[in-house]
Amino acid sequence: MTNLLILFQADTEATEQLALAAAVGGVEAQANIRLRRLTLPGAPEIGHKGYGTLQPADLLWADTLVVGLESTHPAPPELNPLLEMLRNLPADLPAGSKKRVWSFHSASPGESPTAAQSLVLAACSAAGIQPLELPQSPTATPEERVAAMKQAGHRCAQPTP
């Protein structure tokens, strides 16, 4: 069974909804999931509360990370804890661990990576976490985006070959 960690930066419920759709896809594919919101202390809660705070143990637990971003800016402060934890991941991860990462942007989940996504993917790569390539299809409506994210969550939950 795959461990799927879904991290999302969100000030809107739309981004949270996409992250939850990816989580549903993961659960349907029989993955274990954890949801964590990337936020600054004191930021207002959105939709559902209580996702928990990202911990280094979450990164060690996960086989696949799904990182959803709202910001296109390459260094939003909400990303600093994640970037720091990635820099501090042990170089000697357990034998056979092949961690993967996939990132989406809330406004255009199927398009080219934003500068913020590129920053996160580069930090993951430096930590030995390989990018996961998923087929993309353009989505126009919010319903299509949710369906595409559910499918992406299902694909992210597939065991690493």
C-alpha positions in Angstrom: 0.0 0.0 0.0 1.3 3.4 -1.0 1.7 6.3 1.5 0.5 9.5 -0.2 1.2 12.9 1.4 -0.8 15.7 0.0 0.5 19.2 0.8 -1.3 22.3 -0.3 -0.9 26.0 -0.1 -4.3 27.6 -0.1 -6.1 30.8 0.8 -9.1 29.7 -1.2 -11.4 26.8 -0.9 -10.9 26.0 -4.7 -7.3 24.9 -4.0 -8.4 22.9 -1.0 -11.1 21.2 -3.1 -8.4 20.1 -5.6 -6.2 18.7 -2.9 -9.2 16.9 -1.4 -10.0 15.4 -4.8 -6.5 14.1 -5.1 -6.9 12.6 -1.7 -10.1 10.9 -2.7 -8.4 9.4 -5.7 -5.7 8.1 -3.5 -8.1 6.5 -1.1 -10.0 4.9 -4.0 -6.7 3.4 -5.1 -6.2 2.1 -1.5 -3.4 4.4 -0.5 -2.8 5.7 3.0 -3.1 9.5 2.9 -2.1 12.5 5.0 -3.2 16.0 4.2 -1.2 19.0 5.3 -1.9 22.7 4.6 1.2 24.9 4.0 0.4 28.1 5.8 1.8 30.9 7.9 1.0 31.0 11.6 -2.2 33.0 12.1 -3.5 32.5 8.6 -7.3 32.1 8.4 -8.7 28.6 8.2 -10.4 27.6 5.1 -13.1 25.0 4.4 -12.1 22.1 6.6 -9.9 22.6 9.6 -7.3 20.6 11.3 -5.0 19.3 8.6 -2.1 19.3 11.0 1.3 20.8 10.7 3.8 19.3 8.3 6.5 17.4 10.2 9.7 15.8 8.9 8.2 12.4 9.8 5.5 13.0 7.2 8.2 13.3 4.5 9.9 10.1 5.7 6.5 8.3 5.8 5.4 9.3 2.3 6.1 7.3 -0.8 4.6 10.0 -3.0 4.2 13.7 -2.3 1.5 15.7 -4.1 2.2 19.4 -3.7 -0.6 21.9 -4.6 0.3 25.5 -4.9 -1.7 28.7 -5.3 1.2 31.1 -5.6 3.1 31.4 -8.8 5.8 33.4 -6.9 9.0 31.3 -6.5 9.5 31.8 -2.8 6.2 32.3 -0.8 6.9 32.1 2.9 4.5 29.2 3.3 7.0 27.0 1.4 9.9 27.7 3.7 9.2 24.9 6.2 8.8 22.4 3.4 12.0 23.5 1.7 13.9 23.4 5.0 12.6 19.9 5.7 13.6 18.7 2.3 17.1 20.1 2.8 17.3 18.2 6.1 16.0 14.8 4.8 18.6 12.1 5.7 20.8 11.3 2.8 20.6 7.6 3.8 16.9 6.9 3.3 16.0 3.2 3.8 17.2 0.9 1.0 14.7 0.6 -1.8 12.8 3.8 -0.9 11.9 5.6 -4.2 10.1 8.7 -3.2 8.2 10.6 -5.9 6.6 14.0 -6.2 4.0 15.6 -8.3 2.9 19.2 -8.2 -0.1 21.1 -9.4 -1.1 24.7 -9.6 -4.7 25.5 -8.6 -5.5 27.7 -11.5 -4.1 25.4 -14.2 -3.4 21.9 -12.8 -2.6 20.5 -16.2 -0.2 23.2 -17.6 3.5 23.9 -17.4 5.0 24.4 -13.9 5.0 27.8 -12.4 8.1 29.3 -10.8 6.9 28.2 -7.4 6.3 24.6 -8.6 9.8 24.6 -10.2 11.3 25.7 -6.9 9.5 22.9 -5.0 10.3 20.2 -7.6 14.0 21.3 -7.7 14.2 21.0 -3.8 12.6 17.6 -4.0 15.0 16.5 -6.7 18.0 17.7 -4.6 16.6 15.5 -1.7 16.5 12.5 -4.0 12.7 12.6 -4.6 12.0 11.9 -8.3 9.3 13.9 -10.2 6.3 11.8 -11.3 5.1 12.6 -14.8 1.4 12.3 -15.2 -0.5 12.7 -18.5 -2.2 16.0 -18.6 -5.4 17.0 -20.2 -6.7 20.6 -20.3 -9.6 21.3 -17.9 -11.9 24.2 -18.3 -14.6 23.9 -15.7 -14.2 23.5 -11.9 -15.9 20.1 -12.2 -13.4 18.9 -14.8 -10.5 20.1 -12.6 -11.9 18.1 -9.7 -12.3 15.0 -11.8 -8.8 15.4 -13.2 -7.3 15.8 -9.7 -9.2 12.7 -8.5 -7.6 10.8 -11.4 -4.2 12.3 -10.6 -4.5 11.1 -7.0 -5.4 7.6 -8.2 -2.2 7.6 -10.4 0.0 9.0 -7.6 -1.2 6.2 -5.4 0.1 3.5 -7.7 3.1 1.7 -6.2 6.5 2.7 -7.4 7.9 0.3 -10.0 
